[in-house]
Amino acid sequence: MGLDLLVYGLGALASLLSVIAVYLALEERDLVKAVIYSAVQSVFYSLLFYLFMAPDIVLVYLPVAGGVLPALLLVLISKTERFERE
């Protein structure tokens, strides 16, 4: 019972923090910071996948959404303007 409560609490915390990271990514005008918030959100989603006992998805999602995609977006941002216009 105690371990289940810990897993549920950790899942709820990861869910809340991922929603906060998504909100910050959407509201940020600095595109580099938005990409970093998006990568943080991906890490929290990976934690949720792990807690849902889907380690095979974590092994794919974490490197792609937490590493490759942000790196590609940072390269693309370096070719354009860093700040979003209003």
N, C-alpha and C positions, 0 to 999 in steps of 0.2 A: 504493500500500500504506500509506503513512504517513497519508494523509488518511482512509482507511477505519478505521485504528486510532484516530484521533482521534474520529471520529464514533461508533464503538462505545464508546469510553471515556466520551464525553460522554453517550451514551444510558444507559450503566450508572450513571453518577453521578446523572443526572436520575431514573432509576428508584429508586435507593436513597433519594435525598432525598424523593421523593414518598411512598414507603412510610413514612419517618420522619414526614413531615407528617401523613399519615393517622393514624398511631398517636397523635401528639400531639393531633390534633383529637378523637379518640375518648376519650382519657383526661382531657381538660381539663374542669374544672367551670365555668370562666368561659366563657359562651357566646360572648362577643365574641372572645375569643382562639381559640376553636374555629372560628369563622367565618373568622378571619384565616388559621389553619392550613389550612383547606379551600381558601381562595383561593390560597395558596402552592402547595398540591398541584395545583391546576388549572393554574397557570403551568408547573410542571414537566411535566405531561401535555401541555401545548401545545408545549413544547420537544420532547418525544418525537414528537408528531405531525409537527412540522416536520422532525425528523431522519428520520422514516419517509417523507418526501417527500409529505406530505398538507397542503399549505399552505391549500387551500380549507377543510379542517376547522379548521385553526388560526384562520382569519379569523372563523369562527363561534364556536368553543369559547372562545377567549380572552376576547372581550367579554362573553359570556353567563356562563360559569362563573367567570371571574376578576373581573368587574365588576358585572353586573346582579344575579346571584343573591346575592352577599355583601351588596350594598347593600340588597336587599329583606329579607334575613334580619336585617340590623342594624336596619332599621326595625321589623320584627316583634319583635325582642328588646327594643327600646326601649319597646314597649307592654306587655311582661311583665317578669318578674324576670330579672336578668342572670345569676345564679348558679343552677346546677342543684342541687336538693336531693338528699340521699342517701337 
